[in-house]
Amino acid sequence: MTNIISDKLSHLSFSKLALLDRSPKDFYKRYIEQEEVISDKHAVNLGSLVDCLLTEPDNLYSIFKVVSHNEPTNLMKDYTDLFISYYKNLMADTDSELSDSEKQLAAHESAYTHGTFKISSDKVIERFNKEAKDYAMDIVTAGDKIVVTTEDFLKASACSTALLNNKFTKDFLSQYIVGNKEKIYQLEDTFEILDNGFPLTFKVKLDLVIIDHDNKTIQPLDIKTTSSSPYAFTKSMYSYRYDIQGALYSHYIKHVFKARKGLEDYKVLDFKYIVVNVDYPKNPLIWKLSYNDNRAAFAGKLAGYNRAGIWELINDLHWHLENDLWDYSRELYENNGVVETRMHNEPERAEE
């Protein structure tokens, strides 16, 4: 038997719950209507490139295509994205009798129709050929590979080098292993959590898990890139719900991974985030998920914290799917659009 979440979604993940927490409307577009809603794909791709250089460098060129042409900006970027989408669709149509030049012209016509330019299509195409055509062709010929610019490749390489040489992070990330340790990179797995008696499948992907057989410990880690100071990482944690990631992945390691690996007597160390600034990578930091934040990620408002936890978000997802309402959060629908300030947790009150 399944429940409504399993009927609608193949699996859950920290990123799905985090997006539901930020914006039910974007969750609906991304995971129900299957539309792309990532607002900063550039940052996501740059972070993935750093992960790849550190955890699976041998797969670099099977995953990424490095190009020398920069992505266009502003309205030309929007137009170029439309052109690429339409052109790819036309290229995939094996029954089409159009020539390549005719397909490009048709893609331009569709992009211009759905764009917001106030100048003529000829002028737009002229700008496109000057500013964006080389980049667009890079994207089209890359196929399923992630396209990154040479500039971003150099940034990612600098981040990788800094992390492999920094006195605090190098022991975690070095490919060289000292002692009786085992390092597992890009660990992907699924596990189940019971939701009112029904199994919900969760998917996890950890950048790195270090098993220390001498000390019988397991250290789960994730690598985070940021354009802000590594000291400001808690702001990103709050915005993107990395607390949910750490709590969920730690739960998987403790309750699933240990048993599957026969490591029941090993201690799972606090989840760690290795954070590096992509523009100034020389001073990365290691952030540890606290016991309180780990607990809050699961229990949320049910335990007096000021953000929804995993169990509440699962219940909220049930509610949204059953009611098919997505413009606001469940809480706002139930409170008739009234938002309560929650800057601080309330201290425990003395009995009156």
N, C-alpha and C positions, 0 to 999 in steps of 0.2 A: 504493500500500500504506500501511497505517497500523499503529501499535502500540497497546498496550492503553490508553495515556493518551488518544490521539486517539479511540479507540473510545468511551471513557467520558465525555470532556470535550470541549466544542467548542473550548476554548482554555485556555491557562494565563495567569497574570498574577502580578505580584509579590504581590498580596493573597492569592492562592490558595496560593502557596508559603509565605508568612508564616504563614497559618493552619495549614497542614500542620505547620510547624515548631513552632508553639505547642501544637496539639492535633489529632492525627489524628482523634480522635473527633468534634470539631466540624467538621473538614473533611468527614468522611463525611456528617454531618447536613446541612451546608450545600450541598455540591456533588454528592453522590451521591443523597441522599434529598430534596434541594431544600427543606430546612427552614430557617427563619430562625434564626440563632444569634448575631446581633450583640448583645452584652451591654449596650452603651451607645449606643443609637440616637440619644439626645438629643445626645450629643457629636458623633456623625457628622453629624447634620443641621445642627448649628450650624457645623461646619467647612465643610460644603457651601454653606451660606448665605454665609459670608465669601468663599469662592471665587467664588461667583456675583456678589456685589457688586463684586468686583475685576476679574473676567475676562469676565463676560458680563451686565452689569447690565440690558441691554435684555430679557433673558429671565427676569428675576426673577419676575414674576407668572405666567408660564406654567409655572414649575417649583415655586414655593412658594405656599402660602396662609398668610397671617399672621392669627392668631386672637387674641382677647383673653382666652380662658379657659385657665387653667393645667392642665397634665397632673396627674391625681391621683397619689397616692403610696401606697407600701406595698401591702397586700392589695387596696385599691380599684383601684390601677393594674392589678394582675393581672386582677382581675375585669373591669375596663373593656376591657382588651385582648381578653379572651375574648368579651365582649359584642359588640365591634366586629367581630371576625372572623365570628362567627355571623350577626350582623345583615347584614353585607355579603353573605355567601353567600345569605341569604334574599332580599335585594334583587336579587341577580343572577339569581335563579330566575324567569324570565319566565313559566313555566307555573304558578306558585303562585297559588292563589286566595285566599290570606290577605290581610287588610287590613294596613295599615302597623302599626296598634296590635297586631294579632295576631302580626306578625313580630317586633316588639319584645319581646312577652311570650315568644315561643318562644326568642328569643335570650337573654333573661334566664334561662329555665329551663335552657338548655344551659350557660350560663356558670356558674350556681350549681352544677350537677351536677359540672362539672369543676374548680370552685374549691375553696378550703380554708376557707371560712367556717364557723364553729361556731354562728352565729346563724341565725334563720329567713330564708327567701328574701324574705319581706315586708320584714324589717328591712334586708336588703342592698339591695333595690330602693329603699327609702326613702333610704338613704345615697347610693346611686347618683344618684338624682334631685336630691339636694341638692349633692353634691360633684363629680359627673362627667358628668352627662347632657349639659350644654352642650358640654363638650369632646368627648365621644363623637360628637355630631351634627356638630361641626366636622370631625372626622376622616372621617366617612361621606360628607359632602357635598363633601369636597375631592377625591374621586376619586383620580386617580393623582398628584396634587400632594403635595409634602412639606409637612406642617403644622408651622409654627413659631409660638411665642407672640410676643406683642408685646415681652415682656421680652427674648427671644432675638434678635428683629429689632434692637432697640436696641443689644444687645451686639455683634452682627455689624456694625452700622453704625459703632459706635465703633471696632472693629478696623479696618475698611476705611479710615476717616478717618485713624486713626493711621498706618497703613502708607503711605497716600498723602502724608502730610506729614512722616514721619520722614526725617531727613537721609540715613540709610543705605539705606532701602528705596524711597523715592519714585521714584528714577530707574528702578528695575526695573519698578514697577507703574503708573506714570502712563500714562494713555491718550495723553498728548502725547508725540510722538516727536521727539527732538533728533538731528540728523544723519541719515545714510543707514542707518537701522535699520528692521528689520521685526519686528513682534511677532505671534506666533501664540498665541492663547489657546485653552485646552481642546483641545489637539491629540490626537485619537484616531486610532489606526492599529493595524495588525497586522503582524507579521513572523514569519519562521520561523527556528528554530534546529534544526540536525540533532542527533538523538538516536540514536546508533548507526546512522546512515544514514537514519533516518526523520525526516521533518520534523514538528516540534512548533510549533503556532501559538501565539504570545504576543500578548496584547493590551496596549497601553499607552495611558495618558491623562495627558498632561502639562498642568499648569496654565498654564505659560507657556514659550515658547521665544523668545529674542531673538537675531535674526541681525543682526550688525553688519557691513554690507557695506564700510565704510571700513577696518576693522581685520581683516576676514575671520575673525570669530569667531562661535561659536554658543554661547549660554548657556542650558542647560535649568534650569528652576526649579520648585519645588513649594511651595505655601503650607500651613503647618501651624498649626493652632490647638491650644492646650493650656490646661489649668487649672492647670498647674504653672509654675514660673519658666522662661522661655526658656533660662536657663543650665543647666537640668536636661534639656535636650532629648536628650542622649545616652542617658538612661534610657529615654525613649520609643522612640528608635531601636533600642535593644536589645530592648525588649518587642515592638514591632510590625515589626521587621526593615525599617526604612526604608533600611538599607544596601543591601538587595536591590533596593528600588525605585530608588535612585539609580544603582546599578551596572547594572541591567537597562535603565533608560531611557537612560543614557549609551551603553550598547552599541548600542541602537537608533539614537540620533542619529549615532553614529560610523559604523556599518556599513550603515544602511538609509536614514535621513533624508537624509544628505548626498548620497548617490547619486541619490535620487529628486528632490532639489531642484537637482541639478547644482552642488553646493558642495563637491566633492571636495578642493579646496585650502584649505578653511576649517578652523580649529582649534576643537575642541570644548573648552570650558572646564569646569572641575570642576563637578559637579552641586551646586546650592545649594538649601537649604531656608530659606524665610523663616518664622520662628517668632514667633507673637504669643500672649500670654496673653489669654484672652477676658474676664477680669475686670479686668485692669490692662494695657491694650494700649499704653501710651505708650512702652514701651521694648522694641520687638521686636529680635530678633537675626537675623543671617544666618549659617547654619552651612554649611560647605563639606565635602563628602565627601572624605576624605583618600585618597591613593593606596593606602595600606595597607588601609583599610576597604573600598575598592572592590575590591581584589584578594581580600580575605577573603570578600566577599559571593559571589564566583564560586567560589573555590577551597576555602574552608572548611577542614574538618579534614584534607582531602587535602594541604593545604599547612602544616599544623601549627597552625591557628587553633582556637579552642575553641567555635566554632559551625558548624553545617552550612552549606555554601554552596549555590549554585543547582544545581550539577551533582549534589551529593549528594541534595538534596531531590527532584530529578527521579528519581534512582535509588530513593530511598525510596518515592516515589509508585508507581513500578512495583511495588515489593515489596508495598505495602499492597493494591494492586488485584489482584495475582496471588494473594495469600494470603487476601484478604478479612479481614484483622485490623486493627482500628482503635482498640482501647482504649488502647494504648500506642504509643510510637514504635517504629520498626523496631529501633533500637539496644537498647531495653529488652527487647524480645522476644528478641533474639539474645543478650543478656547475662543472661537469666533474672531480670529485674527488678532487677538490681544497677546502681546509679547511682554514677558516679565523680565526685568533686569536681574542678572545673576552674576554679578562681578565677583562675588565672594561666597564661599560656602558658609552657611550659618553655623556658629559655634553651638555646642550642646547647651541647651537651656536647663537651668536649675529647676527642680520640681517646685511648683508653687504651693 
